[in-house]
């Protein structure tokens, strides 16, 4: 493709076509020629054309039909139509066909070059946008969801079945299992992929703020509303709206969301005029919505509208085969990000990962690997880069007998002391025992050493 641009001139008048070619070529463009629609398609199928300059009347068709055909093939090329006598009906037809603009033959040659320059700018911008969309689509496709376990493969296979439809999908699963990643993959594989994907965590806002974020507001709707604001539903028009932690939404907002799902419209805060909404709604929660319905905390009618297709994302402990794959992926990710040469993991390091309960699932694993890469001084991640609490608990647990009550008590007191950063008064309150008893138990179990950071150890439920 020419740096300046590739232009196709389509006209059955040889002299005019030749004149246009000379004018355009002098500006540094590469110009291709065709005398009819058939010849134009030969060039279009062979060359990467930026702009087509085309006569409306051609021997085997007309420029309006050719314009519609080019645009129907999702081409990035822009079309400038040539008319013998520009009139309002021709102009209207040209623009409705998807033409970039039109000019009168012979009279507007001085306008042609600026018009071509603007058309090329638009065509190339559209190409860049399309390439970015393709890159995003690939980045969030199901092929990039890491895992080879039966659990994750079966989940992906199920979700693929609903991707191409406009059906609402409810994603269930524990925190950190990758519900938003699945939502993005659903969007990327759908016909809405070229439109926005907008995500909102319903637990991150108060009721009033959530309403404004979701539905938008009119100027003067409340104190501080100085101008109209689009809500995220409107921002996602034509695309997908992902509502995470949907179980946290207040009942009155649930009713408004239900209206979006049922009739495709909503009211902005402070407005009496409905706004149309063309969005696909995906939602996620780690709560038991059925129980919330029974307790009156979640609308039953909304639940059934969201629950058309339900997918449960498996926790990491149910897909342990994927832990090494995920760990290697995150190791590479953070090695590149931190500009460190970490290329492997020791066997002991991997075994330690595989033994963990992973209550925070993939998000927790990601954080652990990032920390390990930061602490690593060599090319291999070793157990010394793992949280200190892991090694201490591991050594304690190995020394315990499963039937030894004293050992269980020792581990529990150690955990509480870790949680309080060694504060014995606070530990006594949490254990519901006297401070003297805490000292006695510490001496009895040899718990006089340093205490761990509470963030690195889980308190028992």
BELBELFEN-V12871 format. One record per residue. N is the residue number from 1. RES is the residue in one letter. SS is DSSP state (hx for helix, st for strand, lp for the rest). PHI is phi in whole degrees, 0 to 359 (999 if undefined). D_FIRST is the distance of its C-alpha to the first C-alpha in whole Angstrom. Layout:
# BELBELFEN-V12871
n:N res:RES ss:SS phi:PHI d_first:D_FIRST
n:N res:RES ss:SS phi:PHI d_first:D_FIRST
This chain:
# BELBELFEN-V12871
n:1 res:X ss:lp phi:999 d_first:0
n:2 res:X ss:lp phi:294 d_first:4
n:3 res:X ss:lp phi:298 d_first:6
n:4 res:X ss:lp phi:283 d_first:8
n:5 res:X ss:lp phi:142 d_first:7
n:6 res:X ss:st phi:255 d_first:6
n:7 res:X ss:st phi:242 d_first:10
n:8 res:X ss:st phi:246 d_first:13
n:9 res:X ss:st phi:256 d_first:16
n:10 res:X ss:st phi:240 d_first:19
n:11 res:X ss:lp phi:198 d_first:22
n:12 res:X ss:lp phi:274 d_first:25
n:13 res:X ss:lp phi:272 d_first:26
n:14 res:X ss:hx phi:301 d_first:25
n:15 res:X ss:hx phi:295 d_first:26
n:16 res:X ss:hx phi:293 d_first:25
n:17 res:X ss:hx phi:298 d_first:21
n:18 res:X ss:hx phi:296 d_first:21
n:19 res:X ss:hx phi:297 d_first:23
n:20 res:X ss:hx phi:298 d_first:20
n:21 res:X ss:hx phi:298 d_first:17
n:22 res:X ss:hx phi:296 d_first:19
n:23 res:X ss:hx phi:300 d_first:19
n:24 res:X ss:hx phi:286 d_first:16
n:25 res:X ss:hx phi:296 d_first:14
n:26 res:X ss:lp phi:298 d_first:17
n:27 res:X ss:lp phi:272 d_first:15
n:28 res:X ss:lp phi:94 d_first:12
n:29 res:X ss:lp phi:277 d_first:10
n:30 res:X ss:st phi:269 d_first:9
n:31 res:X ss:st phi:247 d_first:11
n:32 res:X ss:st phi:250 d_first:12
n:33 res:X ss:st phi:236 d_first:16
n:34 res:X ss:st phi:205 d_first:18
n:35 res:X ss:lp phi:258 d_first:22
n:36 res:X ss:lp phi:205 d_first:23
n:37 res:X ss:hx phi:296 d_first:22
n:38 res:X ss:hx phi:299 d_first:22
n:39 res:X ss:hx phi:294 d_first:19
n:40 res:X ss:hx phi:297 d_first:17
n:41 res:X ss:hx phi:293 d_first:17
n:42 res:X ss:hx phi:300 d_first:17
n:43 res:X ss:hx phi:290 d_first:13
n:44 res:X ss:hx phi:298 d_first:13
n:45 res:X ss:hx phi:283 d_first:14
n:46 res:X ss:hx phi:255 d_first:11
n:47 res:X ss:lp phi:249 d_first:8
n:48 res:X ss:lp phi:270 d_first:6
n:49 res:X ss:lp phi:272 d_first:8
n:50 res:X ss:lp phi:271 d_first:9
n:51 res:X ss:st phi:223 d_first:12
n:52 res:X ss:st phi:250 d_first:15
n:53 res:X ss:st phi:256 d_first:17
n:54 res:X ss:st phi:226 d_first:20
n:55 res:X ss:st phi:290 d_first:24
n:56 res:X ss:lp phi:290 d_first:26
n:57 res:X ss:st phi:257 d_first:28
n:58 res:X ss:st phi:231 d_first:27
n:59 res:X ss:lp phi:300 d_first:29
n:60 res:X ss:lp phi:246 d_first:28
n:61 res:X ss:st phi:163 d_first:28
n:62 res:X ss:st phi:216 d_first:27
n:63 res:X ss:hx phi:296 d_first:24
n:64 res:X ss:hx phi:294 d_first:26
n:65 res:X ss:hx phi:294 d_first:26
n:66 res:X ss:hx phi:296 d_first:22
n:67 res:X ss:hx phi:299 d_first:21
n:68 res:X ss:hx phi:299 d_first:24
n:69 res:X ss:hx phi:295 d_first:22
n:70 res:X ss:hx phi:298 d_first:19
n:71 res:X ss:hx phi:291 d_first:20
n:72 res:X ss:hx phi:291 d_first:22
n:73 res:X ss:lp phi:269 d_first:20
n:74 res:X ss:lp phi:56 d_first:19
n:75 res:X ss:lp phi:284 d_first:15
n:76 res:X ss:lp phi:273 d_first:14
n:77 res:X ss:lp phi:294 d_first:13
n:78 res:X ss:st phi:258 d_first:15
n:79 res:X ss:st phi:242 d_first:18
n:80 res:X ss:st phi:250 d_first:19
n:81 res:X ss:st phi:265 d_first:22
n:82 res:X ss:st phi:256 d_first:24
n:83 res:X ss:st phi:240 d_first:28
n:84 res:X ss:lp phi:291 d_first:31
n:85 res:X ss:lp phi:223 d_first:33
n:86 res:X ss:lp phi:295 d_first:32
n:87 res:X ss:lp phi:223 d_first:35
n:88 res:X ss:hx phi:302 d_first:35
n:89 res:X ss:hx phi:301 d_first:35
n:90 res:X ss:hx phi:296 d_first:32
n:91 res:X ss:hx phi:297 d_first:30
n:92 res:X ss:hx phi:299 d_first:32
n:93 res:X ss:hx phi:298 d_first:31
n:94 res:X ss:hx phi:299 d_first:27
n:95 res:X ss:hx phi:290 d_first:27
n:96 res:X ss:hx phi:293 d_first:29
n:97 res:X ss:lp phi:284 d_first:26
n:98 res:X ss:lp phi:106 d_first:23
n:99 res:X ss:lp phi:292 d_first:22
n:100 res:X ss:lp phi:289 d_first:21
n:101 res:X ss:st phi:190 d_first:23
n:102 res:X ss:st phi:219 d_first:24
n:103 res:X ss:st phi:217 d_first:26
n:104 res:X ss:st phi:277 d_first:28
n:105 res:X ss:lp phi:296 d_first:27
n:106 res:X ss:lp phi:85 d_first:28
n:107 res:X ss:lp phi:277 d_first:30
n:108 res:X ss:lp phi:244 d_first:27
n:109 res:X ss:hx phi:299 d_first:25
n:110 res:X ss:hx phi:290 d_first:25
n:111 res:X ss:hx phi:270 d_first:24
n:112 res:X ss:hx phi:295 d_first:21
n:113 res:X ss:hx phi:295 d_first:19
n:114 res:X ss:hx phi:299 d_first:20
n:115 res:X ss:hx phi:294 d_first:19
n:116 res:X ss:hx phi:297 d_first:16
n:117 res:X ss:hx phi:300 d_first:15
n:118 res:X ss:hx phi:293 d_first:17
n:119 res:X ss:hx phi:294 d_first:16
n:120 res:X ss:hx phi:296 d_first:12
n:121 res:X ss:hx phi:301 d_first:14
n:122 res:X ss:hx phi:293 d_first:16
n:123 res:X ss:hx phi:299 d_first:13
n:124 res:X ss:hx phi:287 d_first:11
n:125 res:X ss:hx phi:297 d_first:15
n:126 res:X ss:hx phi:297 d_first:16
n:127 res:X ss:hx phi:294 d_first:13
n:128 res:X ss:hx phi:297 d_first:14
n:129 res:X ss:hx phi:298 d_first:18
n:130 res:X ss:hx phi:296 d_first:17
n:131 res:X ss:hx phi:296 d_first:16
n:132 res:X ss:hx phi:297 d_first:19
n:133 res:X ss:hx phi:297 d_first:21
n:134 res:X ss:hx phi:293 d_first:20
n:135 res:X ss:hx phi:294 d_first:21
n:136 res:X ss:hx phi:296 d_first:24
n:137 res:X ss:hx phi:301 d_first:25
n:138 res:X ss:hx phi:292 d_first:25
n:139 res:X ss:hx phi:297 d_first:27
n:140 res:X ss:lp phi:251 d_first:30
n:141 res:X ss:lp phi:284 d_first:30
n:142 res:X ss:hx phi:298 d_first:33
n:143 res:X ss:hx phi:295 d_first:32
n:144 res:X ss:hx phi:262 d_first:32
n:145 res:X ss:lp phi:278 d_first:35
n:146 res:X ss:lp phi:280 d_first:37
n:147 res:X ss:lp phi:152 d_first:40
n:148 res:X ss:lp phi:231 d_first:42
n:149 res:X ss:lp phi:286 d_first:45
n:150 res:X ss:hx phi:300 d_first:47
n:151 res:X ss:hx phi:300 d_first:47
n:152 res:X ss:hx phi:283 d_first:43
n:153 res:X ss:hx phi:294 d_first:42
n:154 res:X ss:hx phi:292 d_first:44
n:155 res:X ss:hx phi:295 d_first:43
n:156 res:X ss:hx phi:298 d_first:40
n:157 res:X ss:hx phi:299 d_first:40
n:158 res:X ss:hx phi:292 d_first:43
n:159 res:X ss:hx phi:292 d_first:40
n:160 res:X ss:hx phi:304 d_first:37
n:161 res:X ss:hx phi:294 d_first:39
n:162 res:X ss:hx phi:258 d_first:39
n:163 res:X ss:hx phi:300 d_first:36
n:164 res:X ss:lp phi:283 d_first:35
n:165 res:X ss:lp phi:264 d_first:37
n:166 res:X ss:lp phi:255 d_first:38
n:167 res:X ss:lp phi:295 d_first:42
n:168 res:X ss:lp phi:290 d_first:43
n:169 res:X ss:st phi:233 d_first:43
n:170 res:X ss:st phi:252 d_first:46
n:171 res:X ss:st phi:261 d_first:45
n:172 res:X ss:st phi:251 d_first:48
n:173 res:X ss:lp phi:155 d_first:49
n:174 res:X ss:lp phi:291 d_first:50
n:175 res:X ss:lp phi:301 d_first:49
n:176 res:X ss:lp phi:87 d_first:46
n:177 res:X ss:lp phi:276 d_first:45
n:178 res:X ss:lp phi:104 d_first:41
n:179 res:X ss:hx phi:295 d_first:42
n:180 res:X ss:hx phi:292 d_first:39
n:181 res:X ss:hx phi:299 d_first:37
n:182 res:X ss:hx phi:293 d_first:38
n:183 res:X ss:hx phi:299 d_first:37
n:184 res:X ss:hx phi:295 d_first:34
n:185 res:X ss:hx phi:292 d_first:33
n:186 res:X ss:hx phi:298 d_first:35
n:187 res:X ss:hx phi:297 d_first:32
n:188 res:X ss:hx phi:297 d_first:29
n:189 res:X ss:lp phi:267 d_first:30
n:190 res:X ss:lp phi:261 d_first:31
n:191 res:X ss:lp phi:287 d_first:30
n:192 res:X ss:lp phi:269 d_first:30
n:193 res:X ss:lp phi:301 d_first:28
n:194 res:X ss:lp phi:277 d_first:25
n:195 res:X ss:lp phi:253 d_first:28
n:196 res:X ss:lp phi:294 d_first:30
n:197 res:X ss:st phi:251 d_first:32
n:198 res:X ss:st phi:240 d_first:35
n:199 res:X ss:st phi:247 d_first:38
n:200 res:X ss:st phi:220 d_first:42
n:201 res:X ss:st phi:268 d_first:44
n:202 res:X ss:hx phi:292 d_first:48
n:203 res:X ss:hx phi:274 d_first:50
n:204 res:X ss:hx phi:270 d_first:48
n:205 res:X ss:lp phi:229 d_first:50
n:206 res:X ss:lp phi:289 d_first:53
n:207 res:X ss:hx phi:304 d_first:54
n:208 res:X ss:hx phi:294 d_first:53
n:209 res:X ss:hx phi:293 d_first:50
n:210 res:X ss:hx phi:296 d_first:48
n:211 res:X ss:hx phi:298 d_first:49
n:212 res:X ss:hx phi:294 d_first:47
n:213 res:X ss:hx phi:297 d_first:44
n:214 res:X ss:hx phi:280 d_first:44
n:215 res:X ss:hx phi:255 d_first:45
n:216 res:X ss:st phi:82 d_first:44
n:217 res:X ss:st phi:210 d_first:47
n:218 res:X ss:lp phi:265 d_first:48
n:219 res:X ss:lp phi:301 d_first:49
n:220 res:X ss:lp phi:84 d_first:52
n:221 res:X ss:lp phi:296 d_first:53
n:222 res:X ss:lp phi:201 d_first:54
n:223 res:X ss:lp phi:301 d_first:55
n:224 res:X ss:lp phi:98 d_first:52
n:225 res:X ss:lp phi:276 d_first:50
n:226 res:X ss:lp phi:281 d_first:49
n:227 res:X ss:lp phi:210 d_first:46
n:228 res:X ss:lp phi:298 d_first:44
n:229 res:X ss:st phi:226 d_first:42
n:230 res:X ss:st phi:287 d_first:40
n:231 res:X ss:lp phi:272 d_first:41
n:232 res:X ss:hx phi:291 d_first:39
n:233 res:X ss:hx phi:297 d_first:40
n:234 res:X ss:hx phi:291 d_first:38
n:235 res:X ss:hx phi:296 d_first:35
n:236 res:X ss:lp phi:270 d_first:35
n:237 res:X ss:lp phi:309 d_first:35
n:238 res:X ss:lp phi:87 d_first:33
n:239 res:X ss:lp phi:248 d_first:32
n:240 res:X ss:st phi:234 d_first:35
n:241 res:X ss:st phi:250 d_first:38
n:242 res:X ss:st phi:253 d_first:40
n:243 res:X ss:st phi:253 d_first:43
n:244 res:X ss:st phi:276 d_first:44
n:245 res:X ss:lp phi:52 d_first:48
n:246 res:X ss:hx phi:298 d_first:49
n:247 res:X ss:hx phi:293 d_first:53
n:248 res:X ss:hx phi:272 d_first:53
n:249 res:X ss:lp phi:287 d_first:52
n:250 res:X ss:lp phi:291 d_first:55
n:251 res:X ss:hx phi:301 d_first:57
n:252 res:X ss:hx phi:292 d_first:56
n:253 res:X ss:hx phi:287 d_first:53
n:254 res:X ss:hx phi:300 d_first:53
n:255 res:X ss:hx phi:296 d_first:54
n:256 res:X ss:hx phi:290 d_first:51
n:257 res:X ss:hx phi:294 d_first:48
n:258 res:X ss:hx phi:301 d_first:50
n:259 res:X ss:hx phi:296 d_first:50
n:260 res:X ss:hx phi:299 d_first:46
n:261 res:X ss:hx phi:290 d_first:46
n:262 res:X ss:hx phi:273 d_first:48
n:263 res:X ss:hx phi:238 d_first:47
n:264 res:X ss:lp phi:68 d_first:44
n:265 res:X ss:st phi:208 d_first:45
n:266 res:X ss:st phi:206 d_first:47
n:267 res:X ss:st phi:246 d_first:49
n:268 res:X ss:lp phi:290 d_first:47
n:269 res:X ss:st phi:300 d_first:50
n:270 res:X ss:lp phi:86 d_first:52
n:271 res:X ss:lp phi:245 d_first:51
n:272 res:X ss:lp phi:252 d_first:52
n:273 res:X ss:lp phi:256 d_first:49
n:274 res:X ss:st phi:290 d_first:48
n:275 res:X ss:st phi:248 d_first:44
n:276 res:X ss:st phi:284 d_first:42
n:277 res:X ss:lp phi:227 d_first:40
n:278 res:X ss:lp phi:244 d_first:38
n:279 res:X ss:lp phi:226 d_first:38
n:280 res:X ss:st phi:263 d_first:38
n:281 res:X ss:st phi:256 d_first:41
n:282 res:X ss:st phi:247 d_first:41
n:283 res:X ss:st phi:223 d_first:44
n:284 res:X ss:st phi:212 d_first:46
n:285 res:X ss:st phi:198 d_first:49
n:286 res:X ss:lp phi:251 d_first:51
n:287 res:X ss:lp phi:265 d_first:54
n:288 res:X ss:lp phi:269 d_first:56
n:289 res:X ss:hx phi:293 d_first:56
n:290 res:X ss:hx phi:299 d_first:58
n:291 res:X ss:hx phi:294 d_first:61
n:292 res:X ss:hx phi:295 d_first:60
n:293 res:X ss:hx phi:297 d_first:60
n:294 res:X ss:hx phi:298 d_first:64
n:295 res:X ss:lp phi:276 d_first:64
n:296 res:X ss:lp phi:80 d_first:63
n:297 res:X ss:lp phi:266 d_first:60
n:298 res:X ss:lp phi:217 d_first:57
n:299 res:X ss:lp phi:292 d_first:57
n:300 res:X ss:hx phi:294 d_first:58
n:301 res:X ss:hx phi:295 d_first:56
n:302 res:X ss:hx phi:292 d_first:53
n:303 res:X ss:hx phi:303 d_first:53
n:304 res:X ss:hx phi:288 d_first:53
n:305 res:X ss:hx phi:285 d_first:50
n:306 res:X ss:hx phi:280 d_first:48
n:307 res:X ss:lp phi:266 d_first:50
n:308 res:X ss:lp phi:298 d_first:48
n:309 res:X ss:st phi:223 d_first:46
n:310 res:X ss:st phi:250 d_first:47
n:311 res:X ss:st phi:231 d_first:46
n:312 res:X ss:st phi:258 d_first:48
n:313 res:X ss:lp phi:279 d_first:46
n:314 res:X ss:lp phi:292 d_first:48
n:315 res:X ss:lp phi:290 d_first:49
n:316 res:X ss:hx phi:297 d_first:48
n:317 res:X ss:hx phi:294 d_first:52
n:318 res:X ss:hx phi:265 d_first:51
n:319 res:X ss:lp phi:219 d_first:48
n:320 res:X ss:hx phi:298 d_first:49
n:321 res:X ss:hx phi:300 d_first:47
n:322 res:X ss:hx phi:273 d_first:44
n:323 res:X ss:hx phi:301 d_first:46
n:324 res:X ss:hx phi:300 d_first:44
n:325 res:X ss:hx phi:296 d_first:41
n:326 res:X ss:hx phi:294 d_first:41
n:327 res:X ss:hx phi:298 d_first:42
n:328 res:X ss:hx phi:294 d_first:40
n:329 res:X ss:hx phi:297 d_first:37
n:330 res:X ss:hx phi:292 d_first:39
n:331 res:X ss:hx phi:299 d_first:40
n:332 res:X ss:hx phi:296 d_first:36
n:333 res:X ss:hx phi:301 d_first:35
n:334 res:X ss:hx phi:280 d_first:37
n:335 res:X ss:hx phi:297 d_first:37
n:336 res:X ss:hx phi:293 d_first:34
n:337 res:X ss:hx phi:296 d_first:34
n:338 res:X ss:lp phi:266 d_first:38
n:339 res:X ss:lp phi:57 d_first:36
n:340 res:X ss:lp phi:240 d_first:39
n:341 res:X ss:lp phi:263 d_first:39
n:342 res:X ss:lp phi:245 d_first:41
n:343 res:X ss:lp phi:242 d_first:40
n:344 res:X ss:st phi:203 d_first:43
n:345 res:X ss:st phi:227 d_first:46
n:346 res:X ss:lp phi:290 d_first:50
n:347 res:X ss:hx phi:298 d_first:52
n:348 res:X ss:hx phi:295 d_first:54
n:349 res:X ss:hx phi:298 d_first:51
n:350 res:X ss:hx phi:296 d_first:50
n:351 res:X ss:hx phi:298 d_first:53
n:352 res:X ss:hx phi:296 d_first:54
n:353 res:X ss:hx phi:297 d_first:51
n:354 res:X ss:hx phi:291 d_first:52
n:355 res:X ss:hx phi:273 d_first:55
n:356 res:X ss:lp phi:286 d_first:55
n:357 res:X ss:lp phi:284 d_first:55
n:358 res:X ss:lp phi:52 d_first:52
n:359 res:X ss:lp phi:294 d_first:53
n:360 res:X ss:lp phi:267 d_first:50
n:361 res:X ss:hx phi:57 d_first:48
n:362 res:X ss:hx phi:296 d_first:44
n:363 res:X ss:hx phi:298 d_first:44
n:364 res:X ss:hx phi:294 d_first:47
n:365 res:X ss:hx phi:299 d_first:46
n:366 res:X ss:hx phi:302 d_first:43
n:367 res:X ss:hx phi:295 d_first:45
n:368 res:X ss:hx phi:295 d_first:47
n:369 res:X ss:hx phi:291 d_first:44
n:370 res:X ss:hx phi:300 d_first:43
n:371 res:X ss:hx phi:298 d_first:46
n:372 res:X ss:hx phi:296 d_first:47
n:373 res:X ss:hx phi:295 d_first:44
n:374 res:X ss:hx phi:299 d_first:45
n:375 res:X ss:hx phi:280 d_first:48
n:376 res:X ss:lp phi:293 d_first:47
n:377 res:X ss:lp phi:253 d_first:48
n:378 res:X ss:lp phi:232 d_first:47
n:379 res:X ss:lp phi:272 d_first:44
n:380 res:X ss:st phi:237 d_first:46
n:381 res:X ss:st phi:279 d_first:47
n:382 res:X ss:lp phi:246 d_first:51
n:383 res:X ss:hx phi:297 d_first:54
n:384 res:X ss:hx phi:292 d_first:54
n:385 res:X ss:hx phi:268 d_first:51
n:386 res:X ss:lp phi:276 d_first:52
n:387 res:X ss:lp phi:306 d_first:54
n:388 res:X ss:hx phi:300 d_first:58
n:389 res:X ss:hx phi:300 d_first:59
n:390 res:X ss:hx phi:297 d_first:58
n:391 res:X ss:hx phi:292 d_first:60
n:392 res:X ss:hx phi:294 d_first:63
n:393 res:X ss:hx phi:297 d_first:63
n:394 res:X ss:hx phi:298 d_first:62
n:395 res:X ss:hx phi:291 d_first:65
n:396 res:X ss:hx phi:293 d_first:68
n:397 res:X ss:hx phi:297 d_first:67
n:398 res:X ss:hx phi:298 d_first:67
n:399 res:X ss:hx phi:276 d_first:71
n:400 res:X ss:lp phi:274 d_first:72
n:401 res:X ss:lp phi:263 d_first:74
n:402 res:X ss:lp phi:299 d_first:72
n:403 res:X ss:lp phi:249 d_first:76
n:404 res:X ss:lp phi:261 d_first:77
n:405 res:X ss:hx phi:298 d_first:77
n:406 res:X ss:hx phi:299 d_first:78
n:407 res:X ss:hx phi:293 d_first:74
n:408 res:X ss:hx phi:296 d_first:73
n:409 res:X ss:hx phi:296 d_first:75
n:410 res:X ss:hx phi:300 d_first:73
n:411 res:X ss:hx phi:295 d_first:70
n:412 res:X ss:hx phi:293 d_first:70
n:413 res:X ss:hx phi:297 d_first:72
n:414 res:X ss:hx phi:300 d_first:69
n:415 res:X ss:hx phi:296 d_first:66
n:416 res:X ss:hx phi:295 d_first:68
n:417 res:X ss:hx phi:296 d_first:69
n:418 res:X ss:hx phi:299 d_first:65
n:419 res:X ss:hx phi:297 d_first:64
n:420 res:X ss:lp phi:267 d_first:67
n:421 res:X ss:lp phi:57 d_first:66
n:422 res:X ss:lp phi:84 d_first:69
n:423 res:X ss:lp phi:285 d_first:71
n:424 res:X ss:hx phi:288 d_first:74
n:425 res:X ss:hx phi:296 d_first:75
n:426 res:X ss:hx phi:294 d_first:72
n:427 res:X ss:hx phi:298 d_first:72
n:428 res:X ss:hx phi:299 d_first:76
n:429 res:X ss:hx phi:296 d_first:75
n:430 res:X ss:hx phi:293 d_first:72
n:431 res:X ss:hx phi:280 d_first:74
n:432 res:X ss:lp phi:60 d_first:77
n:433 res:X ss:lp phi:226 d_first:80
n:434 res:X ss:lp phi:285 d_first:82
n:435 res:X ss:hx phi:299 d_first:80
n:436 res:X ss:hx phi:299 d_first:83
n:437 res:X ss:hx phi:295 d_first:82
n:438 res:X ss:hx phi:299 d_first:79
n:439 res:X ss:hx phi:299 d_first:80
n:440 res:X ss:hx phi:295 d_first:82
n:441 res:X ss:hx phi:293 d_first:79
n:442 res:X ss:hx phi:298 d_first:77
n:443 res:X ss:hx phi:292 d_first:80
n:444 res:X ss:hx phi:297 d_first:81
n:445 res:X ss:hx phi:261 d_first:77
n:446 res:X ss:lp phi:67 d_first:76
n:447 res:X ss:lp phi:258 d_first:74
n:448 res:X ss:lp phi:260 d_first:74
n:449 res:X ss:lp phi:279 d_first:71
n:450 res:X ss:lp phi:293 d_first:68
n:451 res:X ss:lp phi:251 d_first:66
n:452 res:X ss:lp phi:270 d_first:62
n:453 res:X ss:lp phi:293 d_first:60
n:454 res:X ss:hx phi:298 d_first:60
n:455 res:X ss:hx phi:288 d_first:56
n:456 res:X ss:hx phi:260 d_first:56
n:457 res:X ss:lp phi:217 d_first:59
n:458 res:X ss:lp phi:271 d_first:60
n:459 res:X ss:lp phi:282 d_first:63
n:460 res:X ss:lp phi:293 d_first:65
n:461 res:X ss:lp phi:286 d_first:64
